[in-house]
Amino acid sequence: MDKEETRRRATLFVVSDSLGETAERVAAGASVQFEDSADIHLERVTHVSSTAGLDQVVARAAAHRPSVIVFTLVRPELRRYLLEVAARHQLAAVDILGPMLDSLEAALGVAPRLVPGLTHRLDREYFARVEAIEFAVKYDDGRDPRAIRQADLVLLGVSRTSKTPVSLYLANHRLKVANIPLVPEVPVPPELYSSGRGKTVGLTIEPELLVEIRRQRLKSLGLQADAQYATLERILVELDYAWDIYAQLKCPVVDVSNHAVEETANRVLEIMRQGGKLV
């Protein structure tokens, strides 16, 4: 007899009141343990919200024996109904979510929300954070002025005013942040005056503190700490230039002196909320 003819076959019906991604991952994780000896087909049935929909699933499973029903349903009455109907048809049904919900409810003494699709919403939030972080990295340090148009927020500041770490912190709030360094010899992108108005925040710092920060930066790079980059005279020129840009844009300005990154970021968030840019 041919080896292929001896392989067992089965159908896993993955049932959910949402997208069924959780149940499918569990089903796929179990199925792979049998890949050497069986062919297991997964059929996903999503957004099931009624007993009529469950009846259809059970009927299909009964017609495709051997079969197993794997489900994530948040409503207790639907979970009970599916288990009862499957038992009457002598079908195996695996409740993935119910025992966990029941155990947590018993341990906490608090009823679950029983709202389908919350996991998917959390997934969307996660991917939105990832996208924002990738945006911050891609458009760090003024790499592409087109980012100004796409950004939720634009940060401006002279070198070593925490633009990059603040951008990445805000990305964890799902904000796409572009940051642009201000250098007197380099004109700012013209997009800043068109697309950037109303969503730009400037960063500033005490000159003497910036001198020390830049000197430490030069030392860490193995360079002379007395380079022009770290002189008070140069820094005053840069800060004056930055304030001229801020005045032209009429943008709010945050002083980062002696403030942690999260403090600066939270101040930026507060400014945006006050300006109606965030809900």
N, C-alpha and C positions, 0 to 999 in steps of 0.2 A: 504493500500500500504506500502511495506517495506521502512523503512527510508533510506536505501542505494539507493533505486531506485529514491528517490526524490532529491538526491544530484545533483547539477549541475556539468557539466564537461566542461572543456575548455582546449585548448592547447596554450601555449605561445611559440612562435618561437623567440628565442634569436639570433639575427643576428649581426655579427661583421666582420670587416676586419682584426681583430687580433684574440685573444683567446676568446673574449666575456665575460671575467670575470666581467667587470664592469656592462654590461647590465644584466648579470645573477644575480648579487647581487641585483640590483634594482628590477628585476622581482620577485626574491624570496622574497624580502622584502614586495612587494605588495601582492604577492600570500598568504602569511601567514595570512593576514588580512581576508581571506576568508576560512580558513581551517575548520571552523565549519560547513560550508554549501556547500562547493564545492571541487571538486577534480581538481586541475590544474596541468597539465603535462607540464614540461619545455623541450623544444627540442632546443639544442644549435647548431647553424650553424656557423662555424668559417672560417676565412680567405676568405671571399667573396670579390672579387676584380673586378667583372665585372657585367654588366647588365644581362648577361645570368645567372649568379649565383643567382641574385636577382629574375629573372623570375621563377627559380626553387623553390625558397622559397615561393613566392606568390602562385604558383600552389599547393604546399603542404598545405599551410595555407587555401586555398580555399577548399581543399578536406577534411579538418579536422575542419569544423565549429562546434561550435563557436571557434574562434581563434583570437589571437592578435599577431601582430609582434612588437617586441621590438628591437631596433637596436642602435648600436654605429658605425657609419661610418664617417670617417674624411673627405672624399672627397665630396665636396658639390654636384657635379653632380650625384653621387650615391645616396646621401640622397634624392635629388629632385626626381630622377627616382623611387626610392622605394615608396615614398609617392604618386606619381602619379599613379603608377601601382596598389598599394594597394587600392587607392580610386576607380579606375575603377572596381575592383572586390568587392567593398563594404566591405573591410577589414580594421579594425582599425590598425594603425601603429603609434608607439610612438618613436619619435626621442629623445633619451636621451642626446646625445652629441652635436648635431647641435645648439640648442638654446644657450647653454653655450658658444660655440665657437663664434657664431655670436655676442653675447652680449659683450664678452671680446674684440673682434676685434673692435667693435664700440666704446667701452670705451677707449681702448688703442691707437687706430689708427694704429695698427700693425697687419699684417696678420699672422695667425697661421702657423705652420710648415706643418701641414697636413700630418704627417708621422704616419702610423698605428703602433701600438705596443709599443708606448713610455711608456705607463703606466706599461706594463709588464716588460720593461727594468728597470724602477724604482723599481718595486717589487723585481727583481733579485738583485739589488744593496742593497735594504733593508735587504733581507734575507742573503746576503753575510756579511753585517755588523753584523747581529745577530749571524751568525755562528762564525765570528771572535771574538766577545765578549765572546761567550760561550767557545771558545778555550782558550782565555786569562785567564778566570776564572778557567777552568779545569786544566790548566797546569801552574798555578801561583806558584811561589816560588820553582821551580824545582821539582814538584810533580811526574813527570814521564819523564825520559830522552828520551823516544820514541818520545816525542813532538818535539825534535830537528829536527828530520827527516821530520816531517810534517810541521814545522813552515816556514813562509816566512821570519821571523826575530827572532834572539835570542838576548836577552838583558842580560848582565852580570853586576854584581855589588855587593858590600858589602851591608850589611843591612842598610836601610834608605837612599838609593840613588834614590828613586822614581821609582824603576823598575815596580811595579804594576800599579801605575797611568799612567805612560807613555805607558805601554802595552795596557791599556784600551783605552787611547786616540788614539793610533795608530789603534786599532781594529775598531774605527769609520771610518778609512780610508780603511776598509776591509782587513787589514793585520792580519794574524795569527801570534801572537807574543808569544813566550815562554820566560819566564825569569828565570834565575838561580842565586841563591845567592852564593857568594863566601866566603867561610869560610876556613881558613888555615887548620883546622883539618879534613876537609871533601874533599876528592878528587873530582874534577869535573868529570862529566860523560864522558866516553871515546867517546861517540857519538859526543861530542863537537868537537873533533879533526878530525872526519870524515865527518859527515853530517853537522856540524855547520860552517865549514870554508867557508868564503865568504859571510855569511849572519849573522855574529855576530857583535854586537856593545857593547863596554864596557862603563860603567858609572863610573865616579869618582867624588870626591868632596874634598873641602879643609878640612883638618883634624880638625882644630879648630871649623869650622862650624858643622861638623858631631858630635863632642863632645856635642855641645849645643843641636842639634836635638835629639840625643839619650838620653840625660838627660831629656829633656822635655817628650820624649816617656815613659821613666821609671816612671816619676812623674804621667803621665796620667794613668798608670797602677797601681798606688799605691805602687810602688817599690822604693827602695833606689836609689837616683840619682847618688851615687858614686860607683855603681857596676862596675865591670871590663869592662862590655859591653860598658860603656860610658867613659872610661879613654883614654887619649891621647895615652898612650903607646900601648894599645890594638888596637886602631884604626890605628895607624901607621903600626903595624904588618899586619893587614888585608889589608890595602891599598897597602903595598909592595907586598903582595901575589897576589892581584888583578892585579897589573901591571906586575908581572911575567907571569900570565896567558895571559894577553893581548899581551905581547911580543911573547909568544909561538904561539898564534893564528894569530899574525900580524893583529889584528883587529883595526878599528878606535875607538877612545875613545872620549866621550863627557863629559865635565865638567858640572855638574848640579848645582854647587854652585850659590846660589842666583838667580836661574832661575826658572820661573814658569814651570809647567808641559808641557803646550802647547809649550813653547819655546824650551824645551829639545826635545819634540817629533818632532817639525818642523826641528830641527837640524838633528835628526836621518833620517827623510825623505829626507833631502837635501843630506846627505851622501849616502843614498841608490840610489838616482837619479844619483848622480855623478858617482857611481860605476856601473851604468847600471842595478841595481836591480829593479828599478821602471820605468814605462813609464811616 
